Amino acid sequence: TGLSNRSHFRRRLWRRLFTPVGPPTFVVAIAELSRAALDTEPDGTTARLDECVTAAEALANQHDDGLVGRAGDRELGIFLGTSGPGVTRELRALVQDHSGIDQIGYVEADRDDLDGVTIDEVLRNVERALGEARMTNQPLVRYEPSLDEQFEEDRARRAVLQRAIANNEFRVHFQPEADLGTREIIGAEALLRWQPGSGQCVPASAFIGDLERFDLLGQLSDLIVSETAALAASIGREDFGYRVNFAAEQLGDDTFTLLRDAHQKTQGTWCVEITERTMIQLTEAVLDNLATLADEGIEVALDDFGTGYSSLSELERLPLTVLKLDRSFVASSTSDRSREMIALIARIARAFDLDLVAEGIEHEEEASTLLELGYRRGQGWLFGHAMPRSVFLWSLERQPSRDAPIPEEITKGV
């Protein structure tokens, strides 16, 4: 890219901040590049990265002593010798107009604010603003002193989760998936639960977001795949499905190998689920891995469909085989507007030759409506809560026949 490296950028930044000829007001920003921006194109070029660098340099050239350099492996450092609302708008436009930039964190200050401050502290504050942008999924965040307290809280929370992983406190539970026509249990979705010490299991909604934003989910990939493989080995049916959820950072080569091995050694159909939020973070290398999995018979599902991130072009780009209807549509499926939306999504799925699964089904009326609108598979408390592997196997055996109603023990998640 021709950019100065991290240490060179730091030296040049120090001269602009701490020498008498520096500008009276300034902005120091760090732009975090997406993983996809670092991918090499088929022709060997780095077009997306070059586009981001060119845009950042064009912005810097519009301001006194403007500077762009490497601030990290996926970070561009930017110095602008001015401040004010206009600069904020320009930074916001930089991240919004270029898909290769995920977020920007920045510090805006006067030269007088630098008395007694080191360059390490300036960059630390920019990094904290960037961290806040990353964790709250905002395109642009300005540093404020209140972020220091939030940083300490996040550090403590991260330490708790790291200890929980080290102490093997995370468990994998399985929620049944049913055929909406016959009500037969035809699959299971692997869901993480946290059981601190001897306490009650903590639902995923209380910790998954933190695991994702602290990049800790990858450390649990082996647990998820091995527990699911153990369930598949116990069930031993070709006509049974196994769903595993992964975030973008979990879908590298290690998880790819784990999934391929598990699929080859067990009976049944495996399915990798990715969320719409994760979809926009997928690199070309991960997309290639997903395509290989799909070619080998592992389904790829887009989870929480309809929550706002995907487009029809994305559905065509990804090697998808399944769409999962978000539970928010199911909960309101008795209204005419929601029924129209649910039917529209079913038509989209058919147009792309995708299977459909509905999530969050809690009532018979919802199941009947979805079946009427073209959905053959579903999951939710109507068919069973998430449960430990041994309980899932016991509950599956309690269903007397494939055409019989699901026993109460299953729906209660005993």
Secondary structure, DSSP 8 states (H G I E B T S, - for coil): ---B-HHHHHHHHHHHHHSTTS-SEEEEEEEEE-TGGG---TTS--HHHHHHHHHHHHHHHTSTT-EEEEEETTEEEEEES--SHHHHHHHHHHHHH-TTEEEEEEEEEEGGGGTT--HHHHHHHHHHHHHHHHHHT-SEEE--THHHHHHHHHHHHHHHHHHHHHTT-EEEEEEEEEETTT--EEEEEEEEEE--TTS--B-GGGTHHHHHHTT-GGGGHHHHHHHHHHHHHHH--TT-EEEEE--GGG-SHHHHHHHHHHHHHSSSEEEEEEEHHHHTT--HHHHHHHHHHHHTT-EEEEEEETSS---HHHHHHS---EEEE-HHHHHTTTSHHHHHHHHHHHHHHHHTT-EEEE----SHHHHHHHHHTT--EEESTTT---EEHHHHHHHHHHS-STTS---HHHHHT-
